[in-house]
C-alpha cells in the first residue's frame, strides 16, 4: 500500500497488479510441473504465496470500501420523509461484520 494514494487509484493499481500476479502464478505452476517431470527440486515460491494472501486482503478491503461508498451515496437519494433508520443501522452492522 502507498500512503496518500487516492482509493480509486489504489483500486485500479490493485486490479492491474492482480492480473500480473495471476500470470506469475500460471508460470509458477508450469515451472513446478516441469520440475516434477524432470525430477528437479521444487523451487521455493513462499514469497509469491504471501503476496497472494496480501493481495486477497487488499481486494476485500477495496471491495468493502466501494460497497460502503455506493451505499452511502444511495442515502443521498432518499427523501427525509422516507428514511428508515433501522435499514441504515442494518447496513452499518453488515459492514462492521465484514
C-alpha positions, 0 to 999 in steps of 0.5 A: 500500500502507498500512503496518500494514494487516492482509493480509486487509484489504489483500486485500479493499481490493485486490479492491474497488479492482480492480473500480473500476479495471476500470470506469475502464478500460471508460470509458477505452476508450469515451472513446478510441473516441469520440475516434477517431470524432470525430477528437479527440486521444487523451487521455493515460491513462499514469497509469491504465496504471501503476496497472494494472501496480501493481495486477497486482503487488499481486494476485500478491503477495496471491495468493502470500501466501494460497497460502503461508498455506493451505499452511502451515496444511495442515502443521498437519494432518499427523501427525509420523509422516507428514511428508515433508520433501522435499514441504515443501522442494518447496513452499518452492522453488515459492514462492521461484520465484514 
